[in-house]
Amino acid sequence: MHPLIITNNPNLGSTARVLRQWLSHGDGSPMVGCVATPAQGELSQWLISQGIPCHITPMPKPSKKWPLPGMWHAWRLASWAKQQGVNIIHCNEHDVYPFALMVKRLLNLPIVCHVRFRISRPFCHWAFGSSSRQPDALLWTSRQQQLDCAEAVHGIIPLEKQHIITLGVDLNQLGDVQALRKQERASRGISDDKIVLTAACALRPIKNLDHFVDLVAELAHDDERIIGQIAGGVPKGFEKYRDELVDRITLTGLGNRLRWLGHVEPIEPLMASTDIFISTSEYETFGNSVCEAMACSVPVVGYEGGSVQEVVSNAGRIVKTGDRKALAIAVKELVDHGAERKELGTAGRQRVADTFSPAASLRKLRAIYANILGGSEMQTNKLRSNKRWAA
């Protein structure tokens, strides 16, 4: 199998994290693929360093008024992909699926689409609403996401074409978590007696980071041990929200005890240095930062937040979304009970090992590819055809 992976993420975080693990090692046999990204960035640099073919394309959406840019970039990508000998297209985020469809039609290859957010009925009609636009497989990141989108895809995408491919963290790549913790805290002057509360996500209103700021302010004014930190970049268009959040942090009067750190990569040292990870998100289709915290043996307290409750299960403390009082009580209990923090941290890491392994998700993805391609004979024929075309 040799997929063309089309992603709108130029960075190494978020949707690129498990993708990078699939491409670099997977289950001992890395996915042999090539990748299209929208811009030069951390991901393209990493791909080049690993010898993985990478193509930069702006991925314009199809336009009836001005179709040429989309057609031109789709043709360029298709020509490059045929030279790489691809035999299946993997759209890594559903919002670039319309562009990926143009590439599919030029290559005449099957396509799978990974849905990253909660999608609407109008979007499904627009993106998948005819037999020519329907993907060969639709991938979800969690059971809860699939349930939440069931009405949107009903009658459009057959259930047999829907699959759950979770994200995850390779524990073997983390290294010594305790060593990471000591190094990170020492480098930032955080003593062992401090209790570090962390939130990590892009700065968007749906993440409810004001809830996190208020929570830290409430606990820290009564407990000198408390330190709060937010890690996350600012998506384009959300600069105003960033400014409002920074003002809110300043008004707490906590100074360096509550800070926004900006985009942090790699995130693992910061997670390992954390005592309690907090998710105040209104909705997540998976919650990769939650999984990363659990992988680093950090207990999680959070809102149900769509799929957050599914990822955490019994390995953390989950309260009703928006219930600030319950959130504060749950966090305060863990602040005061170190043994319980350790117990939940151990349970969280074990849950990642058992349930959210990139190797396991890659095996499942390969099985989906194989089923679509119809076995090794069809794969070989497609590869030979592509190589003849490229020649």
Secondary structure as GFF3:
##gff-version 3
##sequence-region A 1 391
A	DSSP	beta_strand	3	6	.	.	.	ID=ss1
A	DSSP	alpha_helix	16	24	.	.	.	ID=ss2
A	DSSP	beta_strand	34	37	.	.	.	ID=ss3
A	DSSP	alpha_helix	42	49	.	.	.	ID=ss4
A	DSSP	beta_strand	54	56	.	.	.	ID=ss5
A	DSSP	alpha_helix	68	84	.	.	.	ID=ss6
A	DSSP	beta_strand	88	91	.	.	.	ID=ss7
A	DSSP	three_ten_helix	94	96	.	.	.	ID=ss8
A	DSSP	alpha_helix	97	107	.	.	.	ID=ss9
A	DSSP	beta_strand	111	114	.	.	.	ID=ss10
A	DSSP	alpha_helix	121	128	.	.	.	ID=ss11
A	DSSP	beta_strand	137	140	.	.	.	ID=ss12
A	DSSP	alpha_helix	143	148	.	.	.	ID=ss13
A	DSSP	alpha_helix	150	153	.	.	.	ID=ss14
A	DSSP	three_ten_helix	159	161	.	.	.	ID=ss15
A	DSSP	beta_strand	162	164	.	.	.	ID=ss16
A	DSSP	three_ten_helix	171	173	.	.	.	ID=ss17
A	DSSP	alpha_helix	177	187	.	.	.	ID=ss18
A	DSSP	beta_strand	195	200	.	.	.	ID=ss19
A	DSSP	three_ten_helix	205	207	.	.	.	ID=ss20
A	DSSP	alpha_helix	209	220	.	.	.	ID=ss21
A	DSSP	beta_strand	226	231	.	.	.	ID=ss22
A	DSSP	alpha_helix	239	251	.	.	.	ID=ss23
A	DSSP	three_ten_helix	255	257	.	.	.	ID=ss24
A	DSSP	beta_strand	258	262	.	.	.	ID=ss25
A	DSSP	alpha_helix	268	272	.	.	.	ID=ss26
A	DSSP	beta_strand	276	279	.	.	.	ID=ss27
A	DSSP	alpha_helix	288	295	.	.	.	ID=ss28
A	DSSP	beta_strand	300	303	.	.	.	ID=ss29
A	DSSP	alpha_helix	308	312	.	.	.	ID=ss30
A	DSSP	beta_strand	317	319	.	.	.	ID=ss31
A	DSSP	alpha_helix	324	336	.	.	.	ID=ss32
A	DSSP	alpha_helix	338	355	.	.	.	ID=ss33
A	DSSP	alpha_helix	358	373	.	.	.	ID=ss34
A	DSSP	alpha_helix	376	390	.	.	.	ID=ss35
###
